[in-house]
């Protein structure tokens, strides 16, 4: 098969951490051709979706994990699958990419679905499922945030709707001298909406869980523990990965959200869960498959490529 990965420059790849690299390496090991391109390399010629791609060769070499061949302009209708792995934020350029890739519907499998990516804001999508998320509001109004904090016991978390990687995430505490300033900073003095959630205290002792799903089904789970003095468990800001298992609340989350992910064409998804509550749904470029594979002793990238191959065969049938 021939797969095209639309992603960031290969110079950003970290050989022992990057999920896109692990998936590309696994596809290569099976004899599939793997091409790389940037979002800016994808365009239209009439209704044809044209991409300037370069053949990618993967090797576990820290200094140069991916080497690229000569540029080639191709019609993406002629490849088997396009894997969108562009890291957030979801910018105007990301939006345009999804609108262009919509033209491949019926000819080439695109994962995750461009339409699904537009629908599934990573902070807001979880709130289609109110029974499994913590108490949450979205607002730009400081007085509403202060009332909400009082209602949930005086402690909460505020985050920008378009944030990623733990960026702009702060604990709010009633009586804190920084409270007004933090609210004003994240809401841009009331000009932008923000997400505010009740603080789940288990984050400090237990951390959170990243649950990876493939086509709505469980792939694996890994725990993430924040560094001391931080609420953010994201690995790239100092959090650490640890083994984890699913409890009944986690399984309920997977069972609840799985069918909706399939319906929306969201093939490879990461759920962030704290204390049995769904916090975020990562659809643009979910990570941690390498850390999860090492902790479990399983090649989870192989499972993803297995399912991708199956999906291509069904799509082409």
C-alpha positions in Angstrom: 0.0 0.0 0.0 1.0 3.6 -0.3 0.4 5.9 2.7 0.9 9.7 2.9 1.5 11.3 6.2 0.6 15.0 6.4 2.6 16.2 9.4 5.2 18.7 10.7 8.8 18.9 9.3 10.8 15.7 9.9 13.3 17.8 11.8 10.8 18.0 14.7 10.7 14.2 15.2 12.1 12.7 18.4 13.0 9.1 17.6 12.0 7.4 20.9 8.9 9.5 21.5 7.2 10.5 18.3 4.0 8.6 17.5 4.0 9.5 13.8 7.5 8.1 13.4 6.5 4.9 15.1 3.5 4.4 12.8 5.6 5.3 9.7 8.4 2.9 10.8 5.8 0.1 11.2 4.3 0.7 7.8 7.7 0.7 6.2 8.6 -2.6 7.9 5.7 -4.2 6.1 6.8 -3.0 2.7 4.4 -0.2 2.3 5.5 3.0 0.7 5.4 5.9 3.1 5.4 9.5 1.9 5.7 12.7 3.9 4.3 16.2 3.2 3.5 19.4 5.0 0.0 20.8 5.2 1.2 23.6 2.9 2.2 20.9 0.3 -1.5 19.9 -0.2 -3.5 21.8 -2.8 -6.3 21.6 -5.4 -6.2 21.4 -9.2 -9.8 21.7 -10.1 -11.3 19.0 -7.9 -8.1 17.0 -7.8 -6.3 17.0 -4.5 -2.6 17.3 -5.4 0.3 17.0 -2.9 4.0 17.6 -3.3 5.3 14.5 -1.4 8.7 13.1 -0.6 9.3 9.4 0.0 10.2 8.9 3.6 12.8 6.4 4.9 12.7 5.7 8.6 15.5 4.5 10.9 16.0 4.6 14.6 18.8 7.2 14.4 18.4 10.1 16.8 20.1 12.6 14.6 18.2 11.7 11.4 15.2 9.4 12.1 13.6 10.2 8.7 15.3 11.0 5.4 13.3 12.3 2.5 13.6 11.6 -1.2 13.0 13.9 -4.2 9.8 15.9 -4.4 7.0 14.4 -6.5 3.6 15.9 -7.3 0.9 13.3 -7.0 -2.9 13.0 -7.1 -3.9 11.8 -3.6 -6.8 9.9 -5.2 -4.1 7.4 -6.3 -2.8 6.5 -2.8 -4.4 4.1 -0.3 -4.6 6.3 2.7 -3.8 9.8 4.0 -2.9 10.1 7.7 -3.3 13.6 9.0 -0.7 14.0 11.8 -0.2 17.7 11.9 0.3 18.9 15.5 -2.1 21.4 17.0 -3.1 24.2 17.2 -6.0 24.0 14.8 -5.2 27.1 12.8 -6.7 28.6 9.6 -4.2 26.5 7.7 -5.3 23.4 9.4 -9.0 24.2 8.6 -8.1 24.8 4.9 -6.3 21.4 4.9 -9.4 19.6 6.1 -11.6 21.4 3.5 -9.3 20.4 0.7 -9.0 16.8 1.8 -12.8 16.5 1.9 -12.5 16.2 -1.9 -11.0 12.7 -1.4 -14.2 11.3 0.0 -15.1 8.2 -1.9 -11.6 7.7 -3.5 -9.0 7.7 -0.7 -9.3 6.9 3.0 -8.3 9.9 5.1 -7.7 9.4 8.9 -8.8 11.1 10.9 -11.8 12.2 8.9 -11.4 15.9 7.8 -15.0 16.5 8.7 -14.5 14.8 12.0 -11.5 16.9 12.8 -13.5 20.1 12.2 -16.3 18.8 14.5 -14.1 17.6 17.3 -12.5 20.5 19.1 -10.3 18.8 21.6 -11.6 20.8 24.6 -15.3 20.9 23.6 -16.0 17.5 22.0 -16.1 15.7 25.4 -19.1 17.7 26.3 -21.4 15.8 24.0 -21.2 13.3 26.9 -22.2 15.2 30.1 -22.4 12.1 32.2 -18.7 11.3 32.0 -17.1 14.8 32.2 -16.5 16.9 35.3 -18.6 20.0 36.0 -17.6 22.4 33.3 -18.5 25.8 31.8 -17.3 27.7 28.8 -17.5 31.5 29.2 -15.7 34.8 28.8 -17.3 36.4 31.8 -15.3 36.7 35.0 -18.4 36.9 37.3 -19.7 33.6 35.9 -16.3 31.9 36.5 -16.3 33.2 40.1 -19.8 31.8 40.7 -18.8 28.5 39.2 -15.8 28.3 41.4 -18.0 28.8 44.5 -20.4 26.2 43.3 -17.7 23.5 42.9 -15.9 24.1 46.2 -13.6 27.0 45.4 -11.0 25.2 43.1 -11.0 24.8 39.4 -8.9 24.7 36.2 -9.0 27.2 33.4 -7.7 26.6 29.9 -8.0 28.2 26.5 -10.3 26.5 24.0 -7.5 26.4 21.4 -4.7 25.5 23.7 -2.6 22.3 23.4 0.2 20.6 25.3 -0.8 22.1 28.6 -0.4 25.6 27.3 -2.3 28.2 29.3 -3.7 25.8 31.8 -4.0 27.2 35.4 -5.4 26.3 38.7 -8.0 28.8 40.0 -8.5 29.0 43.8 -11.0 31.3 45.5 -9.1 33.8 47.6 -5.9 33.6 45.5 -4.5 37.1 44.9 -3.8 36.0 41.3 -7.3 34.8 40.6 -8.6 37.8 38.7 -5.3 38.2 36.8 -5.4 34.5 35.7 -9.0 34.8 34.5 -8.3 38.0 32.6 -5.2 36.5 31.0 -6.9 33.4 29.7 -10.1 35.2 28.6 -8.1 38.1 27.1 -9.9 40.5 29.4 -13.3 39.0 28.7 -12.9 39.0 24.9 -12.4 35.2 24.5 -14.2 32.2 25.9 -12.3 29.8 28.1 -13.0 26.3 29.5 -13.3 26.2 33.3 -13.6 22.8 35.0 -13.9 21.6 38.6 -10.5 20.6 39.9 -10.2 16.8 40.2 -7.8 16.4 43.2 -6.6 13.0 42.1 -4.4 14.8 39.5 -1.9 15.5 42.2 -1.5 12.0 43.6 -2.5 9.8 40.7 -1.9 12.0 37.6 -4.1 11.3 34.6 -4.5 8.6 32.0 -4.0 8.7 28.3 -6.3 6.1 26.7 -5.7 5.4 23.0 -8.5 4.2 20.8 -8.4 2.8 17.3 -11.7 2.8 15.4 -13.6 3.3 18.7 -11.9 0.4 20.4 -9.3 0.3 23.2 -5.7 0.2 22.0 -3.9 0.8 25.3 -3.5 3.1 28.3 -0.7 4.9 30.0 -0.5 6.9 33.2 1.0 10.4 33.3 2.2 12.0 36.5 2.8 15.8 36.7 6.2 17.0 37.9 6.2 18.3 41.5 4.4 21.6 41.9 2.6 21.4 38.5 -0.9 20.3 37.5 0.0 19.6 33.9 0.9 15.9 33.2 1.9 16.4 29.5 5.2 14.6 29.0 6.9 17.4 27.1 6.3 19.8 30.0 7.9 17.5 32.6 5.2 14.9 33.2 6.4 11.3 33.3 4.8 8.1 31.9 3.9 5.1 34.1 2.0 1.9 33.8 -1.8 2.1 34.2 -4.8 0.0 33.9 -8.5 0.7 33.2 -11.0 0.8 36.0 -14.8 0.5 35.6 -15.2 4.3 35.2 -12.6 4.3 32.4 -14.3 1.4 30.6 -17.6 3.3 30.8 -15.9 6.3 29.1 -14.6 4.1 26.3 -18.0 2.4 25.8 -19.8 5.7 25.8 -17.6 7.6 23.4 -16.5 4.8 21.1 -19.6 4.7 18.8 -19.6 8.5 18.4 -15.9 8.4 17.3 -16.6 5.8 14.7 -19.6 7.7 13.4 -17.5 10.9 13.1 -14.7 9.1 11.3 -12.2 9.6 14.1 -10.0 6.5 13.7 -7.0 7.2 16.0 -7.9 9.1 19.2 -6.4 9.8 22.6 -8.6 10.4 25.7 -7.4 12.2 28.7 -9.0 11.0 31.9 -8.6 12.1 35.5 -10.3 10.3 38.3 -12.7 8.4 36.0 -13.8 11.7 34.3 -13.2 12.5 30.6 -11.2 15.8 30.3 -10.2 16.1 26.6 -10.5 14.1 23.4 -7.3 14.4 21.3 -8.0 13.9 17.6 -5.4 16.0 15.7 -2.2 14.2 16.6 -2.6 11.9 19.6 0.7 10.8 21.1 2.4 8.4 23.6 2.2 5.2 21.6 5.9 4.6 22.0 5.8 5.1 25.7 2.8 2.9 26.0 4.4 0.1 23.9 7.5 0.1 26.1 5.5 -0.1 29.3 3.2 -2.9 28.1 5.8 -4.8 26.1 3.6 -4.7 23.0 4.0 -3.2 19.6 0.9 -1.1 19.6 1.9 0.6 16.3 1.4 -2.8 14.6 -2.2 -2.9 15.8 -2.9 0.6 14.4 -1.4 -0.3 11.0 -3.3 -3.7 11.1 -6.5 -1.8 11.5 -5.6 0.8 8.9 -4.9 -1.9 6.3 -8.3 -3.5 7.1 -10.0 -0.1 6.8 -8.4 0.6 3.4 -9.5 -2.8 2.1 -13.1 -2.1 3.2 -13.0 1.4 1.8 -11.7 0.2 -1.6 -14.2 -2.7 -1.8 
